[in-house]
Amino acid sequence: MFNIMFLLTQTLLLNQVWREFLREEGMGEPADISAKQYFELWQQKIRSPEAFNALLRQQSKDAFSGDDVSGPYNRES
């Protein structure tokens, strides 16, 4: 019984999040959206795996390429 209630709660929560997202995007209710509109929205919001990977690489490179060594383990202080 717990699993059914948990799944029902999760489904309702996801439905609420989805509806709010659509409202924020000015798309209305889920029943008002065509498959083409959904696909176009998805293309605008979701990056390809390759683009996402490139972004993560760049962020990682930026985060770890600095010369700042003033952290707590710096022995030069």
N, CA, C and O atoms as a Tinker XYZ file with bonds, in Angstrom:
   308  protein
     1  N      0.817000   -1.188000    0.000000    73     2
     2  CA     0.000000    0.000000    0.000000    64     1     3
     3  C      0.868000    1.262000    0.000000    63     2     4     5
     4  O      0.551000    2.251000   -0.660000    81     3
     5  N      1.981000    1.202000    0.764000    73     3     6
     6  CA     2.880000    2.350000    0.822000    64     5     7
     7  C      3.432000    2.693000   -0.554000    63     6     8     9
     8  O      3.485000    3.869000   -0.915000    81     7
     9  N      3.842000    1.698000   -1.328000    73     7    10
    10  CA     4.395000    1.935000   -2.660000    64     9    11
    11  C      3.394000    2.620000   -3.573000    63    10    12    13
    12  O      3.766000    3.503000   -4.345000    81    11
    13  N      2.142000    2.229000   -3.498000    73    11    14
    14  CA     1.109000    2.839000   -4.338000    64    13    15
    15  C      0.920000    4.303000   -3.943000    63    14    16    17
    16  O      0.822000    5.173000   -4.809000    81    15
    17  N      0.868000    4.577000   -2.647000    73    15    18
    18  CA     0.708000    5.955000   -2.185000    64    17    19
    19  C      1.918000    6.807000   -2.565000    63    18    20    21
    20  O      1.774000    7.963000   -2.964000    81    19
    21  N      3.096000    6.230000   -2.438000    73    19    22
    22  CA     4.313000    6.949000   -2.812000    64    21    23
    23  C      4.302000    7.292000   -4.295000    63    22    24    25
    24  O      4.583000    8.430000   -4.673000    81    23
    25  N      3.983000    6.322000   -5.131000    73    23    26
    26  CA     3.938000    6.560000   -6.574000    64    25    27
    27  C      2.870000    7.576000   -6.943000    63    26    28    29
    28  O      3.094000    8.421000   -7.809000    81    27
    29  N      1.728000    7.505000   -6.307000    73    27    30
    30  CA     0.662000    8.469000   -6.563000    64    29    31
    31  C      1.102000    9.880000   -6.178000    63    30    32    33
    32  O      0.861000   10.832000   -6.921000    81    31
    33  N      1.740000   10.015000   -5.029000    73    31    34
    34  CA     2.233000   11.310000   -4.572000    64    33    35
    35  C      3.276000   11.862000   -5.539000    63    34    36    37
    36  O      3.231000   13.041000   -5.891000    81    35
    37  N      4.205000   11.028000   -5.966000    73    35    38
    38  CA     5.236000   11.457000   -6.897000    64    37    39
    39  C      4.643000   11.877000   -8.238000    63    38    40    41
    40  O      5.071000   12.868000   -8.828000    81    39
    41  N      3.669000   11.131000   -8.711000    73    39    42
    42  CA     3.014000   11.454000   -9.973000    64    41    43
    43  C      2.299000   12.794000   -9.878000    63    42    44    45
    44  O      2.386000   13.611000  -10.795000    81    43
    45  N      1.596000   13.024000   -8.783000    73    43    46
    46  CA     0.900000   14.300000   -8.597000    64    45    47
    47  C      1.884000   15.456000   -8.510000    63    46    48    49
    48  O      1.633000   16.527000   -9.063000    81    47
    49  N      3.002000   15.250000   -7.821000    73    47    50
    50  CA     4.012000   16.287000   -7.689000    64    49    51
    51  C      4.629000   16.617000   -9.049000    63    50    52    53
    52  O      4.787000   17.789000   -9.391000    81    51
    53  N      4.972000   15.600000   -9.815000    73    51    54
    54  CA     5.542000   15.829000  -11.143000    64    53    55
    55  C      4.549000   16.537000  -12.055000    63    54    56    57
    56  O      4.933000   17.410000  -12.834000    81    55
    57  N      3.287000   16.169000  -11.965000    73    55    58
    58  CA     2.258000   16.825000  -12.766000    64    57    59
    59  C      2.165000   18.306000  -12.402000    63    58    60    61
    60  O      2.027000   19.157000  -13.281000    81    59
    61  N      2.241000   18.610000  -11.112000    73    59    62
    62  CA     2.186000   20.001000  -10.660000    64    61    63
    63  C      3.408000   20.779000  -11.161000    63    62    64    65
    64  O      3.266000   21.912000  -11.621000    81    63
    65  N      4.584000   20.196000  -11.080000    73    63    66
    66  CA     5.807000   20.842000  -11.560000    64    65    67
    67  C      5.716000   21.085000  -13.064000    63    66    68    69
    68  O      6.070000   22.162000  -13.542000    81    67
    69  N      5.244000   20.090000  -13.807000    73    67    70
    70  CA     5.107000   20.203000  -15.258000    64    69    71
    71  C      4.145000   21.328000  -15.621000    63    70    72    73
    72  O      4.439000   22.132000  -16.506000    81    71
    73  N      3.006000   21.392000  -14.951000    73    71    74
    74  CA     2.021000   22.455000  -15.223000    64    73    75
    75  C      2.603000   23.836000  -14.924000    63    74    76    77
    76  O      2.399000   24.775000  -15.693000    81    75
    77  N      3.318000   23.960000  -13.824000    73    75    78
    78  CA     3.925000   25.246000  -13.466000    64    77    79
    79  C      4.979000   25.654000  -14.489000    63    78    80    81
    80  O      5.064000   26.822000  -14.869000    81    79
    81  N      5.777000   24.694000  -14.931000    73    79    82
    82  CA     6.787000   24.961000  -15.957000    64    81    83
    83  C      6.132000   25.479000  -17.233000    63    82    84    85
    84  O      6.592000   26.456000  -17.824000    81    83
    85  N      5.065000   24.823000  -17.649000    73    83    86
    86  CA     4.376000   25.256000  -18.868000    64    85    87
    87  C      3.799000   26.657000  -18.713000    63    86    88    89
    88  O      3.863000   27.455000  -19.648000    81    87
    89  N      3.249000   26.961000  -17.575000    73    87    90
    90  CA     2.711000   28.306000  -17.329000    64    89    91
    91  C      3.823000   29.349000  -17.394000    63    90    92    93
    92  O      3.649000   30.411000  -17.991000    81    91
    93  N      4.955000   29.046000  -16.783000    73    91    94
    94  CA     6.082000   29.977000  -16.801000    64    93    95
    95  C      6.591000   30.214000  -18.221000    63    94    96    97
    96  O      7.086000   31.296000  -18.536000    81    95
    97  N      6.470000   29.213000  -19.061000    73    95    98
    98  CA     6.902000   29.336000  -20.452000    64    97    99
    99  C      5.820000   29.953000  -21.337000    63    98   100   101
   100  O      6.029000   30.153000  -22.534000    81    99
   101  N      4.672000   30.252000  -20.748000    73    99   102
   102  CA     3.576000   30.839000  -21.515000    64   101   103
   103  C      2.886000   29.866000  -22.444000    63   102   104   105
   104  O      2.327000   30.267000  -23.466000    81   103
   105  N      2.919000   28.588000  -22.099000    73   103   106
   106  CA     2.375000   27.553000  -22.978000    64   105   107
   107  C      0.961000   27.123000  -22.595000    63   106   108   109
   108  O      0.327000   26.396000  -23.361000    81   107
   109  N      0.448000   27.540000  -21.453000    73   107   110
   110  CA    -0.889000   27.125000  -21.048000    64   109   111
   111  C     -0.887000   25.790000  -20.345000    63   110   112   113
   112  O      0.066000   25.435000  -19.652000    81   111
   113  N     -1.965000   25.057000  -20.531000    73   111   114
   114  CA    -2.135000   23.750000  -19.885000    64   113   115
   115  C     -1.597000   22.633000  -20.789000    63   114   116   117
   116  O     -1.552000   22.791000  -22.009000    81   115
   117  N     -1.190000   21.507000  -20.193000    73   115   118
   118  CA    -0.661000   20.397000  -20.999000    64   117   119
   119  C     -1.613000   19.936000  -22.104000    63   118   120   121
   120  O     -1.160000   19.532000  -23.175000    81   119
   121  N     -2.916000   19.988000  -21.862000    73   119   122
   122  CA    -3.873000   19.537000  -22.879000    64   121   123
   123  C     -3.895000   20.453000  -24.088000    63   122   124   125
   124  O     -4.350000   20.056000  -25.161000    81   123
   125  N     -3.403000   21.689000  -23.924000    73   123   126
   126  CA    -3.417000   22.670000  -25.008000    64   125   127
   127  C     -2.166000   22.625000  -25.884000    63   126   128   129
   128  O     -2.061000   23.389000  -26.843000    81   127
   129  N     -1.235000   21.757000  -25.575000    73   127   130
   130  CA     0.045000   21.735000  -26.281000    64   129   131
   131  C      0.086000   20.585000  -27.282000    63   130   132   133
   132  O     -0.226000   19.441000  -26.951000    81   131
   133  N      0.476000   20.911000  -28.506000    73   131   134
   134  CA     0.606000   19.871000  -29.524000    64   133   135
   135  C      1.947000   19.163000  -29.352000    63   134   136   137
   136  O      2.835000   19.643000  -28.647000    81   135
   137  N      2.072000   18.038000  -29.997000    73   135   138
   138  CA     3.323000   17.292000  -29.946000    64   137   139
   139  C      4.461000   18.134000  -30.531000    63   138   140   141
   140  O      5.586000   18.096000  -30.031000    81   139
   141  N      4.168000   18.883000  -31.578000    73   139   142
   142  CA     5.188000   19.733000  -32.195000    64   141   143
   143  C      5.642000   20.826000  -31.228000    63   142   144   145
   144  O      6.839000   21.087000  -31.114000    81   143
   145  N      4.698000   21.470000  -30.529000    73   143   146
   146  CA     5.049000   22.507000  -29.560000    64   145   147
   147  C      5.892000   21.926000  -28.421000    63   146   148   149
   148  O      6.868000   22.537000  -27.984000    81   147
   149  N      5.510000   20.754000  -27.954000    73   147   150
   150  CA     6.264000   20.090000  -26.892000    64   149   151
   151  C      7.692000   19.809000  -27.356000    63   150   152   153
   152  O      8.652000   20.077000  -26.633000    81   151
   153  N      7.820000   19.271000  -28.557000    73   151   154
   154  CA     9.144000   18.944000  -29.088000    64   153   155
   155  C      9.994000   20.193000  -29.246000    63   154   156   157
   156  O     11.179000   20.175000  -28.912000    81   155
   157  N      9.412000   21.282000  -29.752000    73   155   158
   158  CA    10.158000   22.527000  -29.917000    64   157   159
   159  C     10.597000   23.103000  -28.572000    63   158   160   161
   160  O     11.715000   23.602000  -28.444000    81   159
   161  N      9.725000   23.034000  -27.576000    73   159   162
   162  CA    10.079000   23.489000  -26.236000    64   161   163
   163  C     11.217000   22.637000  -25.685000    63   162   164   165
   164  O     12.164000   23.159000  -25.097000    81   163
   165  N     11.121000   21.352000  -25.873000    73   163   166
   166  CA    12.158000   20.427000  -25.413000    64   165   167
   167  C     13.494000   20.756000  -26.082000    63   166   168   169
   168  O     14.531000   20.766000  -25.419000    81   167
   169  N     13.477000   21.022000  -27.380000    73   167   170
   170  CA    14.709000   21.359000  -28.095000    64   169   171
   171  C     15.329000   22.651000  -27.569000    63   170   172   173
   172  O     16.553000   22.768000  -27.511000    81   171
   173  N     14.502000   23.618000  -27.187000    73   171   174
   174  CA    15.008000   24.880000  -26.667000    64   173   175
   175  C     15.631000   24.723000  -25.287000    63   174   176   177
   176  O     16.606000   25.404000  -24.967000    81   175
   177  N     15.089000   23.849000  -24.482000    73   175   178
   178  CA    15.495000   23.732000  -23.084000    64   177   179
   179  C     16.568000   22.682000  -22.827000    63   178   180   181
   180  O     17.378000   22.844000  -21.915000    81   179
   181  N     16.588000   21.629000  -23.598000    73   179   182
   182  CA    17.487000   20.505000  -23.334000    64   181   183
   183  C     18.653000   20.544000  -24.317000    63   182   184   185
   184  O     18.458000   20.631000  -25.529000    81   183
   185  N     19.842000   20.480000  -23.785000    73   183   186
   186  CA    21.030000   20.460000  -24.633000    64   185   187
   187  C     21.321000   19.025000  -25.068000    63   186   188   189
   188  O     20.947000   18.066000  -24.392000    81   187
   189  N     21.981000   18.904000  -26.186000    73   187   190
   190  CA    22.394000   17.575000  -26.623000    64   189   191
   191  C     23.441000   17.051000  -25.641000    63   190   192   193
   192  O     24.102000   17.844000  -24.972000    81   191
   193  N     23.602000   15.750000  -25.544000    73   191   194
   194  CA    24.622000   15.204000  -24.644000    64   193   195
   195  C     26.023000   15.741000  -24.965000    63   194   196   197
   196  O     26.825000   15.965000  -24.058000    81   195
   197  N     26.310000   15.942000  -26.231000    73   195   198
   198  CA    27.621000   16.449000  -26.623000    64   197   199
   199  C     27.835000   17.879000  -26.127000    63   198   200   201
   200  O     28.898000   18.207000  -25.600000    81   199
   201  N     26.804000   18.739000  -26.301000    73   199   202
   202  CA    26.911000   20.127000  -25.848000    64   201   203
   203  C     27.006000   20.187000  -24.326000    63   202   204   205
   204  O     27.775000   20.980000  -23.782000    81   203
   205  N     26.236000   19.362000  -23.646000    73   203   206
   206  CA    26.274000   19.317000  -22.182000    64   205   207
   207  C     27.652000   18.883000  -21.699000    63   206   208   209
   208  O     28.181000   19.459000  -20.748000    81   207
   209  N     28.236000   17.882000  -22.336000    73   207   210
   210  CA    29.559000   17.392000  -21.977000    64   209   211
   211  C     30.611000   18.478000  -22.192000    63   210   212   213
   212  O     31.499000   18.655000  -21.358000    81   211
   213  N     30.516000   19.197000  -23.297000    73   211   214
   214  CA    31.461000   20.286000  -23.570000    64   213   215
   215  C     31.343000   21.382000  -22.512000    63   214   216   217
   216  O     32.356000   21.925000  -22.071000    81   215
   217  N     30.128000   21.709000  -22.105000    73   215   218
   218  CA    29.918000   22.709000  -21.065000    64   217   219
   219  C     30.540000   22.254000  -19.749000    63   218   220   221
   220  O     31.209000   23.043000  -19.083000    81   219
   221  N     30.332000   21.009000  -19.368000    73   219   222
   222  CA    30.922000   20.489000  -18.127000    64   221   223
   223  C     32.447000   20.512000  -18.180000    63   222   224   225
   224  O     33.102000   20.849000  -17.194000    81   223
   225  N     33.010000   20.153000  -19.330000    73   223   226
   226  CA    34.468000   20.192000  -19.479000    64   225   227
   227  C     34.993000   21.607000  -19.297000    63   226   228   229
   228  O     35.989000   21.815000  -18.605000    81   227
   229  N     34.328000   22.586000  -19.916000    73   227   230
   230  CA    34.764000   23.973000  -19.814000    64   229   231
   231  C     34.653000   24.468000  -18.379000    63   230   232   233
   232  O     35.562000   25.133000  -17.882000    81   231
   233  N     33.555000   24.154000  -17.711000    73   231   234
   234  CA    33.395000   24.579000  -16.323000    64   233   235
   235  C     34.451000   23.940000  -15.423000    63   234   236   237
   236  O     34.986000   24.591000  -14.526000    81   235
   237  N     34.743000   22.686000  -15.662000    73   235   238
   238  CA    35.757000   21.995000  -14.883000    64   237   239
   239  C     37.131000   22.614000  -15.135000    63   238   240   241
   240  O     37.904000   22.832000  -14.202000    81   239
   241  N     37.423000   22.891000  -16.392000    73   239   242
   242  CA    38.699000   23.509000  -16.764000    64   241   243
   243  C     38.830000   24.874000  -16.098000    63   242   244   245
   244  O     39.883000   25.203000  -15.551000    81   243
   245  N     37.760000   25.671000  -16.143000    73   243   246
   246  CA    37.772000   26.996000  -15.521000    64   245   247
   247  C     37.952000   26.900000  -14.008000    63   246   248   249
   248  O     38.665000   27.705000  -13.410000    81   247
   249  N     37.312000   25.925000  -13.403000    73   247   250
   250  CA    37.351000   25.793000  -11.948000    64   249   251
   251  C     38.717000   25.346000  -11.438000    63   250   252   253
   252  O     39.125000   25.737000  -10.345000    81   251
   253  N     39.424000   24.536000  -12.214000    73   251   254
   254  CA    40.671000   23.958000  -11.734000    64   253   255
   255  C     41.917000   24.505000  -12.412000    63   254   256   257
   256  O     43.009000   23.982000  -12.189000    81   255
   257  N     41.790000   25.533000  -13.227000    73   255   258
   258  CA    42.958000   26.032000  -13.942000    64   257   259
   259  C     43.520000   27.319000  -13.347000    63   258   260   261
   260  O     44.471000   27.884000  -13.888000    81   259
   261  N     42.951000   27.782000  -12.255000    73   259   262
   262  CA    43.429000   29.026000  -11.649000    64   261   263
   263  C     44.739000   28.850000  -10.918000    63   262   264   265
   264  O     45.129000   27.733000  -10.576000    81   263
   265  N     45.421000   29.965000  -10.677000    73   263   266
   266  CA    46.688000   29.944000   -9.950000    64   265   267
   267  C     46.503000   30.205000   -8.458000    63   266   268   269
   268  O     47.485000   30.302000   -7.721000    81   267
   269  N     45.276000   30.316000   -8.014000    73   267   270
   270  CA    45.002000   30.608000   -6.620000    64   269   271
   271  C     45.308000   29.377000   -5.770000    63   270   272   273
   272  O     44.611000   28.366000   -5.856000    81   271
   273  N     46.337000   29.470000   -4.964000    73   271   274
   274  CA    46.711000   28.364000   -4.081000    64   273   275
   275  C     46.655000   28.825000   -2.625000    63   274   276   277
   276  O     47.424000   28.351000   -1.788000    81   275
   277  N     45.762000   29.731000   -2.333000    73   275   278
   278  CA    45.692000   30.301000   -0.989000    64   277   279
   279  C     44.772000   29.511000   -0.064000    63   278   280   281
   280  O     44.302000   30.047000    0.940000    81   279
   281  N     44.513000   28.270000   -0.381000    73   279   282
   282  CA    43.621000   27.463000    0.431000    64   281   283
   283  C     44.247000   27.115000    1.775000    63   282   284   285
   284  O     45.384000   27.497000    2.053000    81   283
   285  N     43.506000   26.391000    2.608000    73   283   286
   286  CA    43.977000   26.093000    3.961000    64   285   287
   287  C     45.181000   25.179000    4.029000    63   286   288   289
   288  O     45.822000   25.090000    5.076000    81   287
   289  N     45.509000   24.496000    2.938000    73   287   290
   290  CA    46.642000   23.567000    2.950000    64   289   291
   291  C     47.885000   24.152000    2.283000    63   290   292   293
   292  O     48.852000   23.427000    2.047000    81   291
   293  N     47.876000   25.426000    1.979000    73   291   294
   294  CA    49.014000   26.085000    1.372000    64   293   295
   295  C     50.109000   26.269000    2.417000    63   294   296   297
   296  O     49.884000   26.950000    3.418000    81   295
   297  N     51.274000   25.687000    2.216000    73   295   298
   298  CA    52.369000   25.741000    3.201000    64   297   299
   299  C     53.211000   26.995000    3.050000    63   298   300   301
   300  O     54.068000   27.252000    3.895000    81   299
   301  N     52.998000   27.799000    1.990000    73   299   302
   302  CA    53.799000   28.993000    1.798000    64   301   303
   303  C     53.378000   30.113000    2.734000    63   302   304   305
   304  O     54.105000   31.097000    2.868000    81   303
   305  N     52.228000   29.995000    3.385000    73   303   306
   306  CA    51.733000   31.060000    4.274000    64   305   307
   307  C     52.480000   31.082000    5.587000    63   306   308
   308  O     52.191000   31.913000    6.447000    81   307
